[in-house]
Amino acid sequence: MTDAPRKLLVVDDQPDVCWALQRVLSLHGIDSEAAASAGEALEKMRRERFPVVFVDAKLPRMDGMELAEKLRSLDRDVFIVMVSGYYYEDDREVRSALEEGRIQAFLAKPFDNETVVEVVRKAGVK
């Protein structure tokens, strides 16, 4: 994925979470866009390819797992990182989504900068 576009998408209805993730990414030379809703994320994904999408687990009108499935239908190679302050990595739904490939990584809130960068590197973005 190293030759893929480096702009990532951050989807969260809390502007401060979008800002924090975008700030960490920018400090490592990675461009990103934010989407405040599932609908906005889907619109952006239809217009542009994002190799990695950070998806909040709890969004208004559509939960993060449903959005992950819809994003995958638009781009089967997208690397989806579920971000949540509600779920934990060892929750059954998260483990199942990871095992089935519906999501490729999980990031718990509050997250630390190093973990964000590790997840992006795991996706193959340098």
C-alpha positions in Angstrom: 0.0 0.0 0.0 3.0 2.3 0.0 2.2 3.6 -3.4 -1.4 4.3 -2.5 -2.6 7.8 -1.6 -1.5 8.8 1.9 -4.6 10.9 2.8 -6.6 9.1 5.5 -10.2 9.6 6.6 -11.2 10.2 10.2 -14.9 9.7 11.0 -16.2 10.8 14.4 -19.1 13.0 15.4 -16.9 14.6 18.1 -14.8 17.3 16.5 -12.1 17.1 19.3 -11.5 13.4 18.5 -11.2 14.2 14.7 -8.8 17.1 15.6 -6.6 14.9 17.9 -6.3 12.1 15.3 -5.6 14.5 12.5 -3.0 16.3 14.6 -1.2 13.0 15.4 -1.2 12.0 11.7 0.0 15.5 10.5 2.9 15.3 13.0 4.0 12.2 11.1 3.5 13.8 7.6 0.2 12.1 6.9 -2.6 14.1 5.4 -6.2 13.4 6.5 -9.7 14.6 6.1 -12.5 14.5 8.7 -16.1 13.4 8.4 -18.6 14.2 11.2 -21.1 11.5 10.2 -21.4 8.2 8.4 -23.2 9.9 5.5 -20.4 12.4 5.0 -17.8 9.6 5.2 -19.6 7.7 2.5 -19.9 10.8 0.3 -16.1 11.4 0.7 -15.3 7.7 0.0 -17.3 7.8 -3.2 -15.3 10.8 -4.4 -11.8 9.9 -3.3 -9.8 6.8 -2.2 -8.6 6.7 1.4 -6.4 3.7 2.1 -7.1 3.9 5.9 -10.3 5.0 7.6 -10.7 5.6 11.3 -14.3 4.9 12.2 -16.0 5.8 15.5 -18.0 2.8 16.8 -20.9 5.0 17.9 -22.2 7.4 15.3 -25.6 9.0 15.0 -28.0 7.3 12.6 -25.5 4.5 11.7 -23.1 2.6 14.0 -19.5 2.1 13.1 -19.8 -1.6 12.2 -22.5 -0.8 9.7 -20.4 2.0 8.3 -17.4 -0.3 8.0 -19.4 -2.7 5.9 -20.6 0.1 3.6 -17.1 1.5 3.3 -15.8 -2.0 2.4 -18.5 -2.3 -0.3 -17.0 0.9 -1.9 -13.4 -0.2 -1.6 -12.7 -3.8 -0.6 -9.0 -3.0 0.1 -9.7 -0.2 2.6 -8.0 -0.7 6.0 -10.6 0.1 8.7 -9.7 1.1 12.2 -12.5 1.0 14.7 -12.1 3.7 17.3 -14.2 3.5 20.5 -14.5 4.6 24.1 -17.4 2.2 24.4 -16.0 -1.1 23.3 -12.7 -2.7 24.2 -10.5 -4.8 22.0 -11.5 -8.0 23.9 -15.3 -7.4 23.5 -16.9 -10.2 21.5 -18.2 -7.9 18.8 -14.8 -6.3 18.2 -13.0 -9.7 18.2 -15.5 -11.1 15.8 -15.1 -8.1 13.4 -11.3 -8.4 13.5 -11.4 -12.2 12.9 -13.9 -11.9 10.1 -12.0 -9.0 8.5 -14.8 -6.5 8.8 -12.2 -4.2 10.5 -8.4 -4.5 10.5 -7.5 -2.8 13.7 -9.0 -1.4 16.9 -8.1 1.8 18.8 -9.4 2.4 22.2 -10.2 6.0 23.4 -8.4 7.6 24.9 -5.6 6.7 22.5 -2.0 7.6 22.7 0.0 9.0 19.7 2.3 6.0 19.4 -0.6 3.6 19.1 -2.2 5.7 16.3 1.1 5.7 14.4 1.6 1.9 14.9 -1.9 1.3 13.5 -1.2 3.4 10.4 2.2 1.7 9.8 0.4 -1.7 10.1 -1.8 -0.5 7.3 1.3 0.0 5.2 1.2 3.8 5.1 4.7 5.3 5.6 
